[in-house]
Amino acid sequence: MKQINAMIDKLARGTLQPNTLWLFRKLTYGWLLLNALFFSPIRNLFYGEDAVIMRTVPPPGLLQNLSHLLAMNRNYADEIAGLYLLSIVLSFAGILGRIPRIAVFLLGWQFYYANIFAMNSGYILFLLFSFFLIFTGSTKSEGVSSILSNLAMFAAKTQFLIVYALAGLYKLLGVMWVEGSALWYALHLEHFVSDRWSFLLEAPLLLRGLSIFGMLYQLLFPLLVWFKRIKGPLFILGLLFHSFIAVAMQLPDFALAMVFGYSLFFPEEWSASIRRFFRLSMG
């Protein structure tokens, strides 16, 4: 009981990593903003009245039908898109507290269900991050607000590690990643990979090594990320790995989502340095 009380007291004294929370919040809403701006010029094709994406039919239930509101009423796409974009900007700037953050999450799910066949797991992950950020307060908060902020950051970290662990486990239980042929087959998918990367097919040993490396990296990341001394090299390897996915597989949004997620595990001094640089850059 004393240990539990001590833990609660520690969580209530203030945000454990205020600068890391600040950085994570900026990167989360920054990613969502980039995603929204990308879809904005072509939104009519994806979730507007003339959308070419097949509609999803909501299961029975009030909450399920509310989540599919845009999917079933695409004539409101422009209004919802404008409100969604405004909410992201306000959340990024830290204006109006939790109100725009709640709006980002609720409206974000509208776009997911209206555009479900064009979304990847990077978008889902950052929508979950936006949900956790609803419960975070000021970086100087104390008491209940501080407890919620710390628990929300813990939940976000856990979610990110689950993504890596399950992805690595899925690869381990399969055949192609273990034997090292996964990327060789992936590079044959014409709708993902352009011809300029076809030369990699002539280097099967390299592709085998990259396949096995990707599997081992995802399996070991949830363990190694807690060792401060190797965080730098670990993040650099991850950056290289996801950069390959971004360029070769043409999935830059997913790659950027995973790299931005590393900020959750930054030492507080790293985040503080980035925050100071940001403030100096903004004058």
Secondary structure, DSSP 8 states (H G I E B T S, - for coil): -HHHHHHHHHHHSS-SSHHHHHHHHHHHHHHHHHHHHHHGGGHHHHTSTT--S------SSHHHHHHTHHHH-GGGHHHHHHHHHHHHHHHHHT-STHHHHHHHHHHHHHHHHHSGGG--HHHHHHHHHHHHHTT---TT--THHHHHHHHHHHHHHHHHHHHHHHHHHHHHHSSHHHHT-HHHHHTT-TTT--GGGGGGGG-HHHHHHHHHHHHHHHHHHHHHTT-GGGHHHHHHHHHHHHHHHHHHS--HHHHHHHHHHGGGG--HHHHHHHHHHHHHHT-
